[in-house]
Amino acid sequence: MINAIEIVGINKSYGDTFSLQNISLKVEQGKIFALLGLNGAGKTTLVKLILNLLNPDQGSIKINGIESTDNLSRMGIGFIPEKFSFFNYYTAYGALSFFGKMKGIEPAELHTQILKALKEFNIDELKNKKLKTLSKGQMQRVGLCHLLIGDNQLLILDEPFSGLDPLGMRELKVFLKKQKELGKTIFLNSHVLSEMELICDEIAIIHKGILIVNTAVSDVLINYKNLEDFFAEKVTNIGRIE
Amino acid sequence: MRATQYKTMILDTINKEIRSKMLLFIFIFSTLIILFSNGLVKMFFSSMNVGTNSPGNSGPLLLSMMFGFLNFWSVIISTIFGVNSIRSDFTQNIIYQYLAMPIKRSDYYFSRLIGTWIIVYTFYLYAYLASLILFSMATSSWVAHSGHLLSAIMMGLFIFLCILFSTLYSFFGNRMGALLLVGTSWLLITLSNSTFRDLPVKEYFVNFSLPRLLGMIIYTLLPRLGNISELANSFLFQKEITMNLWIEFSHLIITTSFLLWAGSYFIKKKDF
């Protein structure tokens, strides 16, 4: 079976400073995977490398078997950054339409997909509203709708819980679980360990650019009360060794 | 799918630029300048009593001044819009949204370039036609001829090259830095053009010095913007063309292709 993401020996440095060192990682299809780490650990750098926004110094990344340098590898990726933003003169419908066109979706099919996505997040009444008139939460919902445009088999969400109210968080968890049931792979980059524990199948911890753990959440919970204790111990231990 | 991506990105660029306050300012300012110049032309012709059916001897000079201003103005506009074309995607943190889609970086770059060119060139054509019509009305004679069309085509090329230079510089530094770099390049290209244009190749190395070498490199490796502008003027005023068009166009195609390749290479290698 082809892995949704396969990272082999990735190194990335900025000048003399290593941002990521020899990272190798596999994310199986149909799983919810979380990348954890402290601020500045290299999580966003890794996400950017997966999306080919950064060029690695060494190593390779494959998305569903296709090299990440090939633009077709992003055909099946839905990505939402921590703060979704787009040119604010677009309407919600217009922005989603733009993303759909860039994926080569036929107009009639695209129209259906957009209406379905807006309904999924209960923002169908915002369809014709300009993005500049939307609240932060509504804007984030438009971003989430974007994940449903096209046949995205891999969803990458950077800090998806940040800035969401409790209801928004609940809605997002339901959405992610539903996407998993549909066989999609979800790659999360998050700080909210309590939420990750509830929805993830696998986690990886990056600390100072080095991958220190890659394991199943179920295995972690055999020996630890929760993911937070596990995370704290691993990161602290590395700190002591150093 | 690639054609759809290009179309979508070009329309997105036009949508972005057309809302620019700068464009509105430029549009109003240019219209005012054209109307003002038209008023001056009218005043000139009536006070000099040159006649109503012919632009007279001063007509070509006034027309030349008007189009000279228009060409200079189009360089400024091309530079501002060229620098802003891709930079605004960085500054608004939207570049990730674009490049996370299944589009080649070079396609993203070229479509932004084409979209910006369409906006600037449309503006140029508007100003050109407005000037032409108003000038014809002021002098009570239709001054347009086939050379105007060729001149406008040459200016289209000229504007494209200005935008291309500006987008290239916008990769390396902030907006002001890029504008300064474009300005410096202009100066160097103009100097090298005027130094080497009428010089036989064997005389390139006479009085050889480092600045002369730099000028020679610029003249050989970069598009000769001065020559394109001169060609546009020659068509406009139906002057005799002294340069070898085959050589000039071959040089233009090769050097422009090189710059397009360089832009595509830089954007491919850039970290976002």
Interface residues (C-beta under 8 A of the other chain):
Chain A: K48 L51 N52 L53 L54 N55 N71 L72 S73 R74 M75 I77 F79 P81 K83 F84 S85 F86 F87 Y89 F98 F99 K101 M102 K103 G104
Chain B: M1 T4 Q5 T8 M9 D12 N15 K16 R19 Q92 N93 I94 Y96 Q97 L99 A100 M101 P102 I103 K104 K269 D271 F272
